Amino acid sequence: MSDAICPTKPLLAEAIAQAQDRIAMMSDLHRRLYDRTAYENGLAPLMTDVLHEVFRDLPVLVSVDIASDIDLSLDQMTAISLLVNEAAMNAAKHVFRKGAGTTFKVELLKQTDGLRLLIHDDGPGIRRDSAGERQSFGMSIMDTFERQLGGSLRGRRPW
C-alpha cells in the first residue's frame, strides 16, 4: 500500500521507530546502571551524566541535587535513574525540542517519612490525551518505576 493510499503509514513507522529507540536507550542505560561501579561516587554524578546524555543536543540547564546522607540499594538507585531518564526524555521531546523551556532539575531529599524525588522542568506541564483517558508510553514507564520504588507519582497537570 502506498503512502498516498494510507497516510498514517509514515506516522506509524515513526512511532514504532521512536518506541524502538526509547527501548534500546533504556536497555543500554539499564545495563550501565546495574554495574556496581557506576555508583562508586554516589548517585548525583551518574544522574548528571545520564541527563547530559539525554539533553546533549539541546540548550538545557541541568541541576541535580541529591542529599549525601541517603542510603539506597542498587535496585533503588537504578529505578530512580531510569525514572528520571524517562522524565528527561519526555521533557526533551515535549518541552525542550519545542522551545517551551530551558531548565531541568532533579532533587532527592531525605524527609522524616522517607524520601522525596522531585523532577522539575520549566515547561507548560503535562497535558491529558485528547481522549482524556489514554496514558502515554512514557507515563506508563514512569508509573512502573514509581510502583517499584513504593512511591506515588504526582505532577503538575494543567487541563
Secondary structure, DSSP 4 states (H G I P E B T S, - for coil): --TTT-TTHHHHHHHHHHHHHHHHHHHHHHHHHTSGGGGTT-HHHHHHHHHHHHTTTS--EEEEEE-TT----HHHHHHHHHHHHHHHHHHIIIIITTTS--EEEEEEEEETTEEEEEEEESSS-PPPPTTSS---HHHHHHHHHHHHHT---------
